[in-house]
């Protein structure tokens, strides 16, 4: 888990309003056949992270670098690319497809903007088309416990050991989560 606390991330000047703003992603029906997905699987990305939410993507056969938003918020992935293909392909341009391809293979780490936790692969609770603001009323600690224990695959004791909390504290965090989370479904 990184040392990022809720509210510590600030967007770059050239992508000022995109957290929570772009439409959520869903997997395209023809993803294996599209040019964007073929490029994502065959070209190397010479870019890297800018901050916890943004990355530069520079595909090996491309001429330009592209700045992409690529982070978790709530229970979903928020993503945006400054290229024209992003708006023409329902959000899945070659740059975002490349980030997805790298993430599912464990080649990049993606940060959760609310909790500060970092994920080297997509978590079990990820829902691509969920509202990124759905869990905004939960504190970072409650959200992390809720995602990890209730929606994820860890038990309370295992999560308590990993997070450095007592099982009783984790139980209290989880007791706060259901009413709040269920009220906003």
C-alpha positions as a Python dict, from the first residue, in 0.01 Angstrom:
ca = {
    (1, 'X'): (0, 0, 0),
    (2, 'X'): (141, 336, -92),
    (3, 'X'): (161, 633, 139),
    (4, 'X'): (-100, 827, -60),
    (5, 'X'): (-391, 953, 146),
    (6, 'X'): (-732, 1050, 18),
    (7, 'X'): (-725, 1394, -132),
    (8, 'X'): (-345, 1395, -176),
    (9, 'X'): (-355, 1336, -553),
    (10, 'X'): (-379, 1643, -772),
    (11, 'X'): (-444, 1621, -1145),
    (12, 'X'): (-199, 1757, -1396),
    (13, 'X'): (-278, 2091, -1557),
    (14, 'X'): (-347, 1939, -1898),
    (15, 'X'): (-605, 1687, -1767),
    (16, 'X'): (-774, 1899, -1503),
    (17, 'X'): (-1134, 1774, -1497),
    (18, 'X'): (-1122, 1409, -1596),
    (19, 'X'): (-1146, 1216, -1268),
    (20, 'X'): (-1506, 1107, -1250),
    (21, 'X'): (-1580, 1288, -1576),
    (22, 'X'): (-1512, 1042, -1858),
    (23, 'X'): (-1754, 762, -1928),
    (24, 'X'): (-1667, 435, -1761),
    (25, 'X'): (-1517, 164, -1977),
    (26, 'X'): (-1667, -165, -2079),
    (27, 'X'): (-1500, -435, -2280),
    (28, 'X'): (-1574, -410, -2654),
    (29, 'X'): (-1740, -710, -2818),
    (30, 'X'): (-1477, -735, -3092),
    (31, 'X'): (-1168, -652, -2887),
    (32, 'X'): (-949, -931, -3022),
    (33, 'X'): (-1002, -823, -3382),
    (34, 'X'): (-967, -446, -3363),
    (35, 'X'): (-654, -260, -3468),
    (36, 'X'): (-630, -90, -3128),
    (37, 'X'): (-623, -422, -2943),
    (38, 'X'): (-376, -575, -3191),
    (39, 'X'): (-143, -279, -3140),
    (40, 'X'): (-182, -310, -2763),
    (41, 'X'): (-72, -672, -2774),
    (42, 'X'): (216, -637, -3020),
    (43, 'X'): (376, -296, -2964),
    (44, 'X'): (601, -207, -2674),
    (45, 'X'): (514, 89, -2453),
    (46, 'X'): (814, 315, -2399),
    (47, 'X'): (623, 544, -2162),
    (48, 'X'): (581, 537, -1788),
    (49, 'X'): (397, 681, -1489),
    (50, 'X'): (356, 1056, -1443),
    (51, 'X'): (183, 1035, -1103),
    (52, 'X'): (-56, 798, -922),
    (53, 'X'): (-329, 850, -1182),
    (54, 'X'): (-160, 934, -1510),
    (55, 'X'): (81, 760, -1743),
    (56, 'X'): (257, 850, -2064),
    (57, 'X'): (197, 586, -2332),
    (58, 'X'): (441, 582, -2622),
    (59, 'X'): (376, 279, -2841),
    (60, 'X'): (674, 155, -3042),
    (61, 'X'): (511, 199, -3386),
    (62, 'X'): (356, 534, -3295),
    (63, 'X'): (506, 875, -3350),
    (64, 'X'): (355, 1056, -3052),
    (65, 'X'): (340, 1020, -2677),
    (66, 'X'): (-5, 1029, -2522),
    (67, 'X'): (-101, 1124, -2168),
    (68, 'X'): (-355, 885, -2019),
    (69, 'X'): (-558, 882, -1702),
    (70, 'X'): (-551, 524, -1566),
    (71, 'X'): (-654, 473, -1203),
    (72, 'X'): (-909, 303, -981),
    (73, 'X'): (-1180, 506, -811),
    (74, 'X'): (-1458, 353, -604),
    (75, 'X'): (-1506, 9, -757),
    (76, 'X'): (-1419, 100, -1114),
    (77, 'X'): (-1140, 205, -1347),
    (78, 'X'): (-1135, 566, -1465),
    (79, 'X'): (-953, 612, -1793),
    (80, 'X'): (-899, 881, -2051),
    (81, 'X'): (-654, 936, -2336),
    (82, 'X'): (-579, 1258, -2517),
    (83, 'X'): (-575, 1088, -2861),
    (84, 'X'): (-851, 1105, -3122),
    (85, 'X'): (-898, 728, -3119),
    (86, 'X'): (-1025, 745, -2761),
    (87, 'X'): (-1339, 931, -2864),
    (88, 'X'): (-1391, 724, -3180),
    (89, 'X'): (-1361, 374, -3030),
    (90, 'X'): (-1592, 393, -2726),
    (91, 'X'): (-1297, 473, -2500),
    (92, 'X'): (-1067, 188, -2604),
    (93, 'X'): (-791, 344, -2809),
    (94, 'X'): (-463, 158, -2861),
    (95, 'X'): (-308, 347, -2567),
    (96, 'X'): (-572, 247, -2311),
    (97, 'X'): (-584, -106, -2454),
    (98, 'X'): (-206, -121, -2406),
    (99, 'X'): (-242, -16, -2042),
    (100, 'X'): (-509, -282, -1990),
    (101, 'X'): (-290, -545, -2158),
    (102, 'X'): (7, -449, -1941),
    (103, 'X'): (-204, -449, -1624),
    (104, 'X'): (-363, -791, -1672),
    (105, 'X'): (-13, -935, -1724),
    (106, 'X'): (122, -768, -1407),
    (107, 'X'): (357, -531, -1591),
    (108, 'X'): (223, -206, -1440),
    (109, 'X'): (79, -104, -1106),
    (110, 'X'): (-250, 87, -1085),
    (111, 'X'): (-333, 308, -786),
    (112, 'X'): (-668, 340, -615),
    (113, 'X'): (-729, 712, -576),
    (114, 'X'): (-953, 677, -269),
    (115, 'X'): (-758, 423, -66),
    (116, 'X'): (-402, 463, -189),
    (117, 'X'): (-369, 86, -238),
    (118, 'X'): (-177, -26, -547),
    (119, 'X'): (-280, -322, -765),
    (120, 'X'): (-43, -510, -995),
    (121, 'X'): (-337, -690, -1158),
    (122, 'X'): (-709, -610, -1177),
    (123, 'X'): (-873, -687, -838),
    (124, 'X'): (-1157, -939, -812),
    (125, 'X'): (-1405, -664, -718),
    (126, 'X'): (-1338, -448, -1028),
    (127, 'X'): (-1653, -353, -1217),
    (128, 'X'): (-1567, -157, -1532),
    (129, 'X'): (-1902, 11, -1584),
    (130, 'X'): (-1966, 120, -1223),
    (131, 'X'): (-2015, 482, -1112),
    (132, 'X'): (-1675, 610, -991),
    (133, 'X'): (-1841, 829, -726),
    (134, 'X'): (-2063, 550, -587),
    (135, 'X'): (-1855, 501, -270),
    (136, 'X'): (-1740, 858, -214),
    (137, 'X'): (-1919, 875, 122),
    (138, 'X'): (-1701, 597, 265),
    (139, 'X'): (-1375, 682, 438),
    (140, 'X'): (-1061, 539, 272),
    (141, 'X'): (-1022, 280, 550),
    (142, 'X'): (-1386, 165, 529),
    (143, 'X'): (-1374, 153, 147),
    (144, 'X'): (-1050, -48, 147),
    (145, 'X'): (-1190, -300, 398),
    (146, 'X'): (-1521, -323, 208),
    (147, 'X'): (-1354, -377, -131),
    (148, 'X'): (-1095, -621, 2),
    (149, 'X'): (-1310, -831, 238),
    (150, 'X'): (-1672, -802, 125),
    (151, 'X'): (-1621, -773, -250),
    (152, 'X'): (-1275, -925, -275),
    (153, 'X'): (-1121, -1251, -169),
    (154, 'X'): (-956, -1181, 169),
    (155, 'X'): (-1098, -1278, 502),
    (156, 'X'): (-1110, -1035, 795),
    (157, 'X'): (-813, -1188, 979),
    (158, 'X'): (-592, -1205, 670),
    (159, 'X'): (-679, -846, 579),
    (160, 'X'): (-611, -739, 939),
    (161, 'X'): (-263, -896, 924),
    (162, 'X'): (-187, -732, 589),
    (163, 'X'): (-316, -389, 687),
    (164, 'X'): (-165, -385, 1037),
    (165, 'X'): (-506, -351, 1201),
    (166, 'X'): (-667, -573, 1460),
    (167, 'X'): (-951, -802, 1345),
    (168, 'X'): (-1187, -606, 1573),
    (169, 'X'): (-1097, -280, 1400),
    (170, 'X'): (-1156, -440, 1059),
    (171, 'X'): (-1492, -571, 1184),
    (172, 'X'): (-1587, -220, 1294),
    (173, 'X'): (-1485, -80, 955),
    (174, 'X'): (-1695, -341, 779),
    (175, 'X'): (-1989, -270, 1008),
    (176, 'X'): (-1988, 88, 880),
    (177, 'X'): (-1971, -10, 513),
    (178, 'X'): (-2288, -202, 424),
    (179, 'X'): (-2549, 54, 519),
    (180, 'X'): (-2367, 333, 340),
    (181, 'X'): (-2274, 128, 33),
    (182, 'X'): (-2614, -38, -3),
    (183, 'X'): (-2799, 292, 33),
    (184, 'X'): (-2632, 422, -283),
    (185, 'X'): (-2679, 122, -515),
}
